Amino acid sequence: MTRLSHVSMLRLFVPTLVFAATLVQAQVEVTATNSDTITVRNGKSQTVRTPWPVKRISLTNPDIADVQALQPESLVVMGKAVGTTDLLLWNEKEESLHYSIDVIADLRKLERLLASLFPGLALQSSQSGDVVIVSGTSLERATRNGCPSCWRSPG
């Protein structure tokens, strides 16, 4: 494969990755990791139990997550967009709890999509803050190792 064809493939590959990363922000599963942080995948929700009945709820950025009381000691946290927000809870005695809610992208969905778009390439994804990072085998190395002919430029 010539250098020019590598550049052509990268011109196709990079916009596809941006599109795939955008699609990832559609699904999420929430997991409470400790008493201070709740991590949830975008588009998913999880129930959180509190140590006492909640009287008042405050969420700093409702564009990132939503929180609703199910019962006095049970809340549901829903991921709406990748990012971080704070959740403050108060009880009848005005005692308060603070949680940080981290909404993350569903990287499993992105990796499945990338595997279907680029069969034969070993691509992995990770997240740092609100940035999704895709890494793996280069097109040149994949071509040398027998990547399908679809990676070769026509003509």
N, C-alpha and C positions, 0 to 999 in steps of 0.2 A: 504494500500500500504506500502510495506517495505521501509526502508531507501535505500536499494540497488536499488530498482526500481525507487525511486526518482532520484538517481544519474544517472541511465540509461536514464531516460526521459530528464534530463538536458543535457546529452551528445548529445541527438538528438535535443533538443530545441535550444541550443546556436548556433550551426552551421546554423540552419534554420534562426535564427534572423540575423546573419551576412549576409547570402544570401539575405534575404528580405531587409535589409538596403542597400545593394548594388543595388538592383533593383529600389529602391526609387529614386536614383540619375538619373533617366531617364526623368523626367517630371517636368516642372516648369512654373509658372505664375509670371510676374513681376508687382510689385506695387510700385509706387513712394510714399514713406511715408512722406517725407518733402523735403525741398530744398537741403539738404546736403546728404541724403542717399536714394539710390534706392535699394529696396529689390525685388529679382526675384527668382522664383523657377527654379531649374535646368532643362534645356531643353525647357524652355518657353521664351517668349520675350514680351517686352512692348515698346510702343512709348513714348518718352520723348520730351517735348517741351522746347525750350530754350528761354530766354528773348531777344535774339538778334541772327542774323545770325552767324553761327559758321564758322570760317576760318580754324582752326586746332584742331585736336583731339589727345590726348595721353592717352593710357591705360597702367597701370603699369604691369598687369599680364594677357596677352591674353589667358592663359590656363583656367582662371576662367570665363571670360565673353568676349563677342565680342560687339563692337559698330560700327554702320554704320550710315552715314548721309543719311536720306531719302530726306530731303529738307534743305535749309539753317537754318531753325529754328526747325527742327524735326529730332530726332535720334531714332534708334531702338537699345535697349539693349537686348542681348541674354545671358541667363545663360548657361555656358558650364560645370562647375564643382563646387561643394560646396566649398565655401571660400569667401574671400573678396579681392577686388582690388580697385584701385583709377582711376577715370576718370577726366582728365583735359581738359577744352575747352577754346579756345581763339577766340576773334572776330577780326575784321579789325583793331581796335584801340589797340590790344594786351591786352585788359582787359581779365581776366580769371575767370572761375568758376571751383570749385572743387566738385566732387561728390564721395561718397564712394558707391561702388556697393557690396551688400551682396547677394550672391547666396546661397539659402537654399534648403534643400531636400524637396521633395514632401511627407510630412508625411501622407497626406490623402491616398495616394496610399499604403504606408506601412501599415497603419491601416486596410485598406480593405484586403490586402494580409494576414496579421496576423489573422484577423477574419475568413478568409476562411481556413487557415491552422490549427487554434486552436479554433474551435467553442466552445462556452460556457465559454471561459476565457475572462475576462474584461481587455484587454490590451490597453494602451495608449502610444503614442510616443511624444517626445519633442526633441528639438535640442538645444545644447549648443556649439556654435562655429561650428566646423566641426564634432562633435560627436552627433549621434542619440541615445537617451535614450529611452528604452522600459520599462514600468513599468506596474504593474497590479496584478491580483490575482495569488497567488502561486499555484503550482501544488497540494501541499498537501491540501490546503484549497479548491481548486476546486474539488478534489476527495471527500472530506468530504461533499461538497455541491452538490454532484450528477453529477459531470463531466462525460461525456460519458465513456463507458468501454474501449475506445481506449487508455485512459491514464493509465489503469492498466496493469501491466506487465503480459505477458502470463505465464501460468503454475503455 
